[in-house]
Amino acid sequence: MNKCPRCGTYIPDGGKVCLSCGWKPGSDDGFMDNPILKYMQEAFDKASPEMTGDDKIPDEFKERDLAAVGYIGPVFLYSLIKNSSSELVRYHAKQSAMLLVMHMLNGVIGVVPYLGKPVKKLNTMLLVILAFLGARNAYFGRKEPVPFVGQIISSIMEAL
């Protein structure tokens, strides 16, 4: 009973190659003997000659991205943890947190009989639009409050 030294798969008696990984007895590197793998390696080498692992993106743009992504529900916590030293990220995280609180309060409005559900739907639509506007401001690096409720949010946050 023969086993492949590379992957440990059973090789039948008289077998010349491992059916699992392509290893051949007596070859230096049976793995790269496979023409498909050779083609894939050549294509990768050709496509990425200068790939060093450094993305070369300035920190300012990373901050903008984190601040904009923070408007997706409770993701603002991630952006705060990832880059808490940035004033832009902290500002937009506070705005996003208050919008999230308003979404939660909106859920309470939905419980009210008769008028609750239509009002909740309108409020949800308005809050989603406000979140998009806030994310847009964050993406462009602006520290502008979210329209309508942003001024209230800013005054509450300054008081805390």
N, CA, C and O atoms as a DFTB+ gen file, in Angstrom:
640 C
 N C O
     1  1       0.852      -1.171       0.000
     2  2       0.000       0.000       0.000
     3  2       0.898       1.234       0.000
     4  3       1.684       1.428       0.927
     5  1       0.788       2.056      -1.020
     6  2       1.599       3.253      -1.174
     7  2       0.778       4.481      -0.807
     8  3      -0.418       4.566      -1.087
     9  1       1.463       5.432      -0.170
    10  2       0.824       6.709       0.161
    11  2       1.661       7.824      -0.433
    12  3       2.888       7.744      -0.491
    13  1       0.979       8.851      -0.866
    14  2       1.653      10.021      -1.426
    15  2       2.414      10.737      -0.306
    16  3       1.833      11.012       0.743
    17  1       3.707      11.044      -0.505
    18  2       4.461      11.726       0.548
    19  2       4.027      13.177       0.755
    20  3       4.303      13.754       1.807
    21  1       3.359      13.768      -0.218
    22  2       2.953      15.160      -0.090
    23  2       1.607      15.299       0.612
    24  3       1.476      16.085       1.551
    25  1       0.597      14.535       0.160
    26  2      -0.749      14.724       0.722
    27  2      -1.256      13.519       1.504
    28  3      -2.262      13.627       2.206
    29  1      -0.584      12.376       1.401
    30  2      -0.986      11.201       2.167
    31  2      -2.100      10.390       1.546
    32  3      -2.611       9.472       2.187
    33  1      -2.495      10.691       0.329
    34  2      -3.559       9.958      -0.352
    35  2      -3.039       8.596      -0.813
    36  3      -1.870       8.463      -1.174
    37  1      -3.903       7.599      -0.798
    38  2      -3.544       6.251      -1.239
    39  2      -3.271       6.252      -2.741
    40  3      -4.055       6.780      -3.530
    41  1      -2.126       5.639      -3.124
    42  2      -1.779       5.456      -4.533
    43  2      -1.858       3.965      -4.813
    44  3      -1.148       3.194      -4.168
    45  1      -2.695       3.527      -5.753
    46  2      -2.819       2.093      -6.033
    47  2      -1.479       1.512      -6.499
    48  3      -0.627       2.230      -7.021
    49  1      -1.310       0.193      -6.300
    50  2      -0.080      -0.473      -6.740
    51  2       0.098      -0.276      -8.232
    52  3      -0.834      -0.471      -9.012
    53  1       1.291       0.108      -8.620
    54  2       1.575       0.354     -10.027
    55  2       1.208       1.753     -10.463
    56  3       1.407       2.106     -11.625
    57  1       0.674       2.561      -9.560
    58  2       0.287       3.926      -9.905
    59  2       1.509       4.803     -10.107
    60  3       2.482       4.695      -9.360
    61  1       1.470       5.658     -11.095
    62  2       2.615       6.507     -11.434
    63  2       2.443       7.944     -10.940
    64  3       3.389       8.731     -10.972
    65  1       1.250       8.281     -10.490
    66  2       0.984       9.650     -10.079
    67  2      -0.095       9.649      -8.997
    68  3      -0.986       8.800      -8.991
    69  1      -0.001      10.616      -8.080
    70  2      -1.047      10.785      -7.068
    71  2      -2.235      11.471      -7.736
    72  3      -2.093      12.540      -8.329
    73  1      -3.382      10.859      -7.635
    74  2      -4.570      11.418      -8.283
    75  2      -5.094      12.656      -7.560
    76  3      -5.867      13.431      -8.124
    77  1      -4.675      12.835      -6.322
    78  2      -5.178      13.951      -5.548
    79  2      -4.382      15.238      -5.774
    80  3      -4.963      16.298      -6.009
    81  1      -3.039      15.143      -5.701
    82  2      -2.243      16.367      -5.795
    83  2      -1.336      16.417      -7.015
    84  3      -0.753      17.465      -7.293
    85  1      -1.195      15.311      -7.758
    86  2      -0.387      15.314      -8.970
    87  2       1.073      14.967      -8.759
    88  3       1.863      15.079      -9.696
    89  1       1.466      14.544      -7.546
    90  2       2.861      14.198      -7.273
    91  2       3.251      12.956      -8.053
    92  3       2.495      11.987      -8.132
    93  1       4.464      13.005      -8.636
    94  2       4.996      11.851      -9.365
    95  2       6.278      11.407      -8.684
    96  3       7.097      12.248      -8.311
    97  1       6.470      10.115      -8.514
    98  2       7.738       9.649      -7.937
    99  2       8.890      10.003      -8.867
   100  3       8.808       9.789     -10.077
   101  1       9.949      10.538      -8.307
   102  2      11.131      10.869      -9.085
   103  2      11.106      12.261      -9.673
   104  3      12.103      12.674     -10.265
   105  1      10.028      13.005      -9.544
   106  2      10.010      14.370     -10.081
   107  2      10.342      15.341      -8.959
   108  3      10.057      15.081      -7.790
   109  1      10.941      16.451      -9.326
   110  2      11.327      17.435      -8.320
   111  2      10.101      18.096      -7.708
   112  3       9.929      18.117      -6.490
   113  1       9.264      18.626      -8.566
   114  2       8.065      19.307      -8.085
   115  2       6.893      18.871      -8.942
   116  3       6.569      19.524      -9.934
   117  1       6.264      17.787      -8.570
   118  2       5.144      17.255      -9.337
   119  2       3.947      18.175      -9.331
   120  3       3.086      18.094     -10.207
   121  1       3.893      19.050      -8.342
   122  2       2.751      19.943      -8.244
   123  2       2.694      20.887      -9.435
   124  3       1.617      21.152      -9.969
   125  1       3.843      21.393      -9.853
   126  2       3.869      22.333     -10.962
   127  2       3.976      21.643     -12.315
   128  3       4.040      22.319     -13.341
   129  1       3.997      20.307     -12.341
   130  2       3.985      19.595     -13.614
   131  2       2.621      19.690     -14.285
   132  3       2.497      19.482     -15.492
   133  1       1.625      19.999     -13.515
   134  2       0.275      20.117     -14.040
   135  2       0.212      21.350     -14.955
   136  3       0.508      22.455     -14.501
   137  1      -0.166      21.187     -16.235
   138  2      -0.162      22.333     -17.156
   139  2      -1.145      23.431     -16.758
   140  3      -0.900      24.606     -17.030
   141  1      -2.229      23.069     -16.130
   142  2      -3.199      24.083     -15.708
   143  2      -2.587      24.965     -14.621
   144  3      -2.734      26.187     -14.645
   145  1      -1.900      24.334     -13.668
   146  2      -1.278      25.114     -12.603
   147  2      -0.143      25.979     -13.139
   148  3       0.048      27.104     -12.678
   149  1       0.610      25.465     -14.110
   150  2       1.664      26.272     -14.731
   151  2       1.064      27.507     -15.408
   152  3       1.583      28.615     -15.270
   153  1      -0.031      27.302     -16.137
   154  2      -0.692      28.418     -16.817
   155  2      -1.190      29.450     -15.805
   156  3      -1.033      30.654     -16.007
   157  1      -1.791      28.968     -14.717
   158  2      -2.303      29.888     -13.696
   159  2      -1.167      30.681     -13.056
   160  3      -1.312      31.878     -12.809
   161  1      -0.032      30.022     -12.784
   162  2       1.101      30.723     -12.184
   163  2       1.668      31.768     -13.138
   164  3       1.991      32.879     -12.717
   165  1       1.791      31.426     -14.410
   166  2       2.292      32.377     -15.400
   167  2       1.352      33.573     -15.537
   168  3       1.800      34.716     -15.626
   169  1       0.044      33.302     -15.553
   170  2      -0.937      34.386     -15.665
   171  2      -0.869      35.303     -14.445
   172  3      -0.956      36.524     -14.577
   173  1      -0.715      34.720     -13.270
   174  2      -0.619      35.529     -12.055
   175  2       0.647      36.372     -12.066
   176  3       0.613      37.552     -11.717
   177  1       1.766      35.770     -12.465
   178  2       3.025      36.515     -12.518
   179  2       2.955      37.660     -13.516
   180  3       3.512      38.733     -13.282
   181  1       2.272      37.428     -14.626
   182  2       2.149      38.463     -15.653
   183  2       1.206      39.585     -15.195
   184  3       1.441      40.757     -15.489
   185  1       0.149      39.221     -14.482
   186  2      -0.864      40.203     -14.091
   187  2      -0.419      41.064     -12.918
   188  3      -0.876      42.199     -12.778
   189  1       0.453      40.550     -12.085
   190  2       0.793      41.294     -10.871
   191  2       2.297      41.388     -10.654
   192  3       2.801      40.883      -9.651
   193  1       3.022      42.016     -11.561
   194  2       4.471      42.096     -11.369
   195  2       4.884      43.063     -10.263
   196  3       5.945      42.902      -9.661
   197  1       4.052      44.065      -9.996
   198  2       4.430      45.078      -9.018
   199  2       3.612      44.991      -7.737
   200  3       3.567      45.957      -6.975
   201  1       2.974      43.873      -7.482
   202  2       2.140      43.747      -6.299
   203  2       3.034      43.547      -5.076
   204  3       3.659      42.498      -4.921
   205  1       3.089      44.555      -4.215
   206  2       3.988      44.505      -3.064
   207  2       3.251      44.302      -1.755
   208  3       3.884      43.984      -0.748
   209  1       1.957      44.471      -1.730
   210  2       1.199      44.358      -0.497
   211  2       0.894      45.709       0.131
   212  3       0.048      45.792       1.022
   213  1       1.561      46.769      -0.310
   214  2       1.303      48.115       0.185
   215  2       0.267      48.761      -0.725
   216  3       0.508      48.926      -1.921
   217  1      -0.887      49.129      -0.166
   218  2      -1.967      49.647      -1.003
   219  2      -1.752      51.098      -1.423
   220  3      -2.434      51.569      -2.332
   221  1      -0.828      51.820      -0.793
   222  2      -0.471      53.196      -1.147
   223  2      -1.664      54.156      -1.106
   224  3      -1.679      55.161      -1.816
   225  1      -2.648      53.849      -0.284
   226  2      -3.801      54.735      -0.128
   227  2      -3.515      55.660       1.055
   228  3      -3.214      55.180       2.148
   229  1      -3.602      56.966       0.858
   230  2      -3.337      57.890       1.968
   231  2      -4.326      57.680       3.116
   232  3      -5.466      57.268       2.906
   233  1      -3.864      57.972       4.325
   234  2      -4.706      57.787       5.509
   235  2      -5.970      58.631       5.448
   236  3      -7.004      58.236       5.987
   237  1      -5.900      59.782       4.801
   238  2      -7.078      60.651       4.696
   239  2      -8.233      59.930       4.003
   240  3      -9.382      60.047       4.427
   241  1      -7.933      59.190       2.946
   242  2      -8.987      58.487       2.221
   243  2      -9.506      57.297       3.022
   244  3     -10.690      56.967       2.951
   245  1      -8.626      56.655       3.781
   246  2      -9.079      55.560       4.642
   247  2     -10.027      56.085       5.711
   248  3     -11.022      55.440       6.043
   249  1      -9.709      57.271       6.254
   250  2     -10.586      57.881       7.249
   251  2     -11.946      58.201       6.645
   252  3     -12.982      57.964       7.267
   253  1     -11.938      58.734       5.446
   254  2     -13.202      59.061       4.776
   255  2     -14.041      57.803       4.565
   256  3     -15.249      57.808       4.803
   257  1     -13.401      56.737       4.122
   258  2     -14.134      55.487       3.895
   259  2     -14.717      54.953       5.195
   260  3     -15.875      54.537       5.232
   261  1     -13.920      54.963       6.265
   262  2     -14.418      54.481       7.555
   263  2     -15.574      55.337       8.052
   264  3     -16.554      54.814       8.582
   265  1     -15.463      56.641       7.885
   266  2     -16.533      57.532       8.337
   267  2     -17.810      57.287       7.544
   268  3     -18.901      57.302       8.113
   269  1     -17.687      57.061       6.232
   270  2     -18.872      56.834       5.399
   271  2     -19.509      55.486       5.703
   272  3     -20.734      55.380       5.767
   273  1     -18.697      54.460       5.890
   274  2     -19.231      53.122       6.177
   275  2     -19.905      53.103       7.545
   276  3     -20.786      52.279       7.793
   277  1     -19.497      54.002       8.426
   278  2     -20.079      54.063       9.758
   279  2     -21.567      54.351       9.780
   280  3     -22.216      54.150      10.806
   281  1     -22.116      54.813       8.685
   282  2     -23.551      55.099       8.633
   283  2     -24.390      53.848       8.401
   284  3     -25.617      53.942       8.348
   285  1     -23.776      52.693       8.264
   286  2     -24.517      51.439       8.082
   287  2     -24.778      50.852       9.462
   288  3     -23.955      50.103       9.989
   289  1     -25.898      51.185      10.032
   290  2     -26.307      50.626      11.321
   291  2     -25.242      50.771      12.400
   292  3     -24.651      51.839      12.557
   293  1     -24.998      49.687      13.149
   294  2     -24.027      49.762      14.250
   295  2     -22.570      49.636      13.809
   296  3     -21.697      49.420      14.649
   297  1     -22.291      49.766      12.525
   298  2     -20.915      49.673      12.028
   299  2     -20.090      50.871      12.496
   300  3     -18.862      50.830      12.434
   301  1     -20.741      51.928      12.961
   302  2     -19.996      53.086      13.449
   303  2     -19.079      52.686      14.604
   304  3     -18.049      53.325      14.825
   305  1     -19.442      51.638      15.339
   306  2     -18.572      51.159      16.415
   307  2     -17.251      50.645      15.851
   308  3     -16.187      50.905      16.414
   309  1     -17.321      49.921      14.744
   310  2     -16.104      49.421      14.099
   311  2     -15.225      50.580      13.643
   312  3     -14.011      50.563      13.848
   313  1     -15.840      51.584      13.026
   314  2     -15.035      52.710      12.540
   315  2     -14.413      53.476      13.705
   316  3     -13.301      53.990      13.581
   317  1     -15.112      53.559      14.827
   318  2     -14.536      54.216      16.001
   319  2     -13.362      53.418      16.560
   320  3     -12.337      53.989      16.933
   321  1     -13.513      52.109      16.614
   322  2     -12.433      51.267      17.131
   323  2     -11.238      51.301      16.188
   324  3     -10.092      51.368      16.630
   325  1     -11.507      51.256      14.899
   326  2     -10.436      51.187      13.902
   327  2      -9.634      52.483      13.835
   328  3      -8.417      52.446      13.657
   329  1     -10.295      53.616      13.973
   330  2      -9.589      54.888      13.829
   331  2     -10.200      55.928      14.763
   332  3     -10.840      56.878      14.311
   333  1     -10.004      55.747      16.049
   334  2     -10.618      56.659      17.021
   335  2      -9.876      57.989      17.122
   336  3     -10.397      58.937      17.710
   337  1      -8.684      58.075      16.566
   338  2      -7.928      59.324      16.660
   339  2      -8.377      60.364      15.633
   340  3      -8.040      61.541      15.757
   341  1      -9.125      59.944      14.637
   342  2      -9.549      60.857      13.580
   343  2     -10.768      61.667      14.020
   344  3     -11.769      61.118      14.480
   345  1     -10.657      62.959      13.870
   346  2     -11.771      63.850      14.212
   347  2     -12.961      63.620      13.280
   348  3     -14.112      63.650      13.717
   349  1     -12.681      63.391      12.003
   350  2     -13.741      63.157      11.019
   351  2     -14.519      61.885      11.346
   352  3     -15.749      61.879      11.294
   353  1     -13.814      60.817      11.681
   354  2     -14.474      59.549      12.003
   355  2     -15.312      59.697      13.261
   356  3     -16.442      59.211      13.310
   357  1     -14.775      60.364      14.284
   358  2     -15.544      60.542      15.520
   359  2     -16.797      61.385      15.291
   360  3     -17.861      61.076      15.828
   361  1     -16.674      62.441      14.500
   362  2     -17.825      63.306      14.233
   363  2     -18.944      62.517      13.549
   364  3     -20.098      62.564      13.975
   365  1     -18.593      61.803      12.501
   366  2     -19.624      61.072      11.764
   367  2     -20.116      59.844      12.529
   368  3     -21.247      59.406      12.318
   369  1     -19.296      59.286      13.405
   370  2     -19.765      58.178      14.242
   371  2     -20.841      58.666      15.211
   372  3     -21.816      57.961      15.470
   373  1     -20.659      59.876      15.747
   374  2     -21.683      60.444      16.634
   375  2     -22.982      60.690      15.868
   376  3     -24.069      60.390      16.361
   377  1     -22.861      61.235      14.667
   378  2     -24.056      61.475      13.848
   379  2     -24.762      60.146      13.548
   380  3     -25.985      60.050      13.641
   381  1     -23.990      59.146      13.193
   382  2     -24.558      57.840      12.861
   383  2     -25.199      57.188      14.081
   384  3     -26.245      56.550      13.969
   385  1     -24.575      57.346      15.240
   386  2     -25.135      56.765      16.465
   387  2     -26.497      57.370      16.774
   388  3     -27.424      56.659      17.163
   389  1     -26.616      58.665      16.605
   390  2     -27.904      59.297      16.877
   391  2     -28.955      58.897      15.842
   392  3     -30.129      58.748      16.181
   393  1     -28.548      58.724      14.595
   394  2     -29.503      58.227      13.597
   395  2     -29.963      56.814      13.948
   396  3     -31.127      56.466      13.749
   397  1     -29.045      56.003      14.470
   398  2     -29.415      54.645      14.881
   399  2     -30.399      54.684      16.049
   400  3     -31.344      53.896      16.091
   401  1     -30.182      55.595      16.992
   402  2     -31.125      55.756      18.107
   403  2     -32.486      56.189      17.577
   404  3     -33.520      55.726      18.059
   405  1     -32.487      57.072      16.592
   406  2     -33.756      57.508      16.008
   407  2     -34.452      56.347      15.291
   408  3     -35.680      56.257      15.310
   409  1     -33.677      55.460      14.658
   410  2     -34.278      54.268      14.041
   411  2     -34.937      53.395      15.105
   412  3     -36.022      52.854      14.887
   413  1     -34.283      53.259      16.251
   414  2     -34.860      52.445      17.324
   415  2     -36.136      53.077      17.864
   416  3     -37.119      52.379      18.114
   417  1     -36.127      54.384      18.041
   418  2     -37.339      55.072      18.495
   419  2     -38.448      54.969      17.448
   420  3     -39.633      54.940      17.779
   421  1     -38.048      54.915      16.204
   422  2     -39.014      54.751      15.123
   423  2     -39.737      53.408      15.249
   424  3     -40.911      53.300      14.897
   425  1     -39.043      52.392      15.747
   426  2     -39.686      51.098      15.970
   427  2     -40.778      51.182      17.017
   428  3     -41.783      50.476      16.930
   429  1     -40.589      52.039      18.007
   430  2     -41.605      52.230      19.045
   431  2     -42.834      52.909      18.453
   432  3     -43.962      52.603      18.841
   433  1     -42.622      53.825      17.522
   434  2     -43.745      54.518      16.884
   435  2     -44.620      53.531      16.119
   436  3     -45.835      53.710      16.038
   437  1     -44.011      52.497      15.560
   438  2     -44.764      51.520      14.775
   439  2     -45.778      50.734      15.578
   440  3     -46.663      50.105      14.999
   441  1     -45.672      50.753      16.895
   442  2     -46.592      50.001      17.746
   443  2     -47.917      50.739      17.934
   444  3     -48.930      50.120      18.260
   445  1     -47.915      52.037      17.733
   446  2     -49.124      52.846      17.932
   447  2     -50.203      52.384      16.948
   448  3     -49.931      52.242      15.756
   449  1     -51.426      52.149      17.438
   450  2     -52.486      51.663      16.542
   451  2     -52.852      52.682      15.458
   452  3     -52.764      53.891      15.669
   453  1     -53.252      52.185      14.333
   454  2     -53.749      52.926      13.168
   455  2     -52.683      53.781      12.472
   456  3     -52.323      53.488      11.332
   457  1     -52.182      54.805      13.112
   458  2     -51.236      55.709      12.464
   459  2     -49.780      55.266      12.603
   460  3     -48.910      55.801      11.915
   461  1     -49.506      54.324      13.458
   462  2     -48.128      53.940      13.745
   463  2     -47.367      53.423      12.543
   464  3     -46.251      53.868      12.275
   465  1     -47.956      52.489      11.815
   466  2     -47.237      51.878      10.688
   467  2     -46.980      52.852       9.536
   468  3     -45.860      52.884       9.029
   469  1     -47.957      53.643       9.101
   470  2     -47.645      54.593       8.025
   471  2     -46.602      55.637       8.438
   472  3     -45.729      55.997       7.648
   473  1     -46.700      56.116       9.671
   474  2     -45.725      57.096      10.152
   475  2     -44.344      56.453      10.244
   476  3     -43.336      57.079       9.915
   477  1     -44.306      55.202      10.692
   478  2     -43.026      54.498      10.792
   479  2     -42.388      54.334       9.417
   480  3     -41.178      54.502       9.268
   481  1     -43.195      54.008       8.416
   482  2     -42.652      53.835       7.063
   483  2     -42.083      55.140       6.526
   484  3     -41.010      55.151       5.923
   485  1     -42.792      56.232       6.742
   486  2     -42.290      57.539       6.294
   487  2     -41.011      57.930       7.039
   488  3     -40.055      58.423       6.440
   489  1     -41.010      57.701       8.353
   490  2     -39.817      58.022       9.140
   491  2     -38.622      57.173       8.711
   492  3     -37.499      57.671       8.626
   493  1     -38.866      55.894       8.441
   494  2     -37.778      55.013       8.006
   495  2     -37.200      55.497       6.690
   496  3     -35.982      55.536       6.515
   497  1     -38.072      55.864       5.766
   498  2     -37.597      56.361       4.479
   499  2     -36.770      57.639       4.675
   500  3     -35.718      57.800       4.056
   501  1     -37.239      58.529       5.519
   502  2     -36.520      59.770       5.791
   503  2     -35.170      59.493       6.456
   504  3     -34.169      60.113       6.099
   505  1     -35.136      58.573       7.415
   506  2     -33.883      58.277       8.112
   507  2     -32.863      57.605       7.197
   508  3     -31.663      57.848       7.332
   509  1     -33.316      56.773       6.278
   510  2     -32.395      56.144       5.321
   511  2     -31.805      57.203       4.391
   512  3     -30.611      57.182       4.092
   513  1     -32.647      58.124       3.940
   514  2     -32.148      59.212       3.082
   515  2     -31.140      60.068       3.843
   516  3     -30.113      60.459       3.288
   517  1     -31.429      60.359       5.109
   518  2     -30.496      61.145       5.919
   519  2     -29.174      60.404       6.122
   520  3     -28.108      61.018       6.124
   521  1     -29.249      59.089       6.290
   522  2     -28.017      58.301       6.440
   523  2     -27.190      58.355       5.159
   524  3     -25.965      58.462       5.219
   525  1     -27.844      58.284       4.004
   526  2     -27.116      58.399       2.733
   527  2     -26.458      59.772       2.598
   528  3     -25.316      59.877       2.149
   529  1     -27.182      60.820       2.986
   530  2     -26.606      62.166       2.909
   531  2     -25.416      62.317       3.858
   532  3     -24.411      62.938       3.513
   533  1     -25.541      61.746       5.053
   534  2     -24.423      61.787       5.995
   535  2     -23.226      61.007       5.489
   536  3     -22.086      61.446       5.643
   537  1     -23.474      59.851       4.884
   538  2     -22.379      59.046       4.330
   539  2     -21.706      59.786       3.179
   540  3     -20.488      59.717       3.016
   541  1     -22.497      60.488       2.391
   542  2     -21.923      61.266       1.288
   543  2     -21.021      62.371       1.825
   544  3     -19.919      62.581       1.318
   545  1     -21.490      63.073       2.852
   546  2     -20.659      64.115       3.464
   547  2     -19.368      63.527       4.025
   548  3     -18.296      64.113       3.877
   549  1     -19.477      62.378       4.663
   550  2     -18.285      61.736       5.233
   551  2     -17.325      61.310       4.139
   552  3     -16.111      61.457       4.283
   553  1     -17.856      60.787       3.053
   554  2     -16.999      60.313       1.963
   555  2     -16.235      61.458       1.313
   556  3     -15.099      61.278       0.874
   557  1     -16.847      62.627       1.250
   558  2     -16.168      63.778       0.669
   559  2     -15.349      64.554       1.704
   560  3     -14.770      65.592       1.383
   561  1     -15.300      64.061       2.934
   562  2     -14.453      64.666       3.957
   563  2     -15.039      65.898       4.608
   564  3     -14.305      66.676       5.217
   565  1     -16.332      66.096       4.499
   566  2     -16.981      67.274       5.083
   567  2     -17.486      66.947       6.486
   568  3     -17.997      65.853       6.725
   569  1     -17.346      67.871       7.391
   570  2     -17.904      67.712       8.735
   571  2     -19.185      68.525       8.838
   572  3     -19.299      69.421       9.674
   573  1     -20.136      68.209       7.990
   574  2     -21.428      68.889       7.999
   575  2     -22.440      67.998       8.703
   576  3     -22.426      66.780       8.523
   577  1     -23.313      68.593       9.501
   578  2     -24.329      67.773      10.162
   579  2     -25.349      67.237       9.157
   580  3     -25.550      67.800       8.081
   581  1     -25.974      66.150       9.539
   582  2     -27.032      65.573       8.720
   583  2     -28.170      66.587       8.651
   584  3     -28.498      67.191       9.672
   585  1     -28.788      66.798       7.485
   586  2     -29.871      67.788       7.382
   587  2     -31.000      67.523       8.383
   588  3     -31.267      66.375       8.738
   589  1     -31.634      68.551       8.815
   590  2     -32.762      68.564       9.752
   591  2     -32.334      68.148      11.160
   592  3     -32.284      68.988      12.058
   593  1     -32.031      66.894      11.361
   594  2     -31.759      66.398      12.711
   595  2     -30.299      66.547      13.107
   596  3     -29.962      66.375      14.279
   597  1     -29.442      66.856      12.176
   598  2     -28.013      66.966      12.478
   599  2     -27.689      68.074      13.453
   600  3     -26.800      67.926      14.292
   601  1     -28.401      69.189      13.353
   602  2     -28.183      70.299      14.283
   603  2     -28.554      69.880      15.704
   604  3     -27.852      70.200      16.664
   605  1     -29.650      69.171      15.818
   606  2     -30.081      68.692      17.137
   607  2     -29.060      67.707      17.686
   608  3     -28.702      67.755      18.863
   609  1     -28.598      66.816      16.823
   610  2     -27.609      65.820      17.237
   611  2     -26.330      66.514      17.693
   612  3     -25.757      66.147      18.719
   613  1     -25.882      67.508      16.939
   614  2     -24.651      68.224      17.295
   615  2     -24.786      68.933      18.639
   616  3     -23.859      68.908      19.449
   617  1     -25.936      69.565      18.880
   618  2     -26.115      70.276      20.151
   619  2     -26.174      69.296      21.322
   620  3     -25.671      69.599      22.404
   621  1     -26.779      68.132      21.123
   622  2     -26.827      67.120      22.187
   623  2     -25.424      66.590      22.471
   624  3     -25.044      66.419      23.630
   625  1     -24.662      66.334      21.422
   626  2     -23.317      65.784      21.594
   627  2     -22.373      66.792      22.250
   628  3     -21.493      66.402      23.017
   629  1     -22.545      68.067      21.961
   630  2     -21.705      69.078      22.595
   631  2     -22.028      69.194      24.077
   632  3     -21.146      69.487      24.885
   633  1     -23.290      68.966      24.441
   634  2     -23.690      69.041      25.841
   635  2     -23.134      67.859      26.635
   636  3     -22.903      67.977      27.838
   637  1     -22.919      66.734      25.977
   638  2     -22.405      65.548      26.686
   639  2     -20.946      65.610      26.878
   640  3     -20.360      64.694      27.455
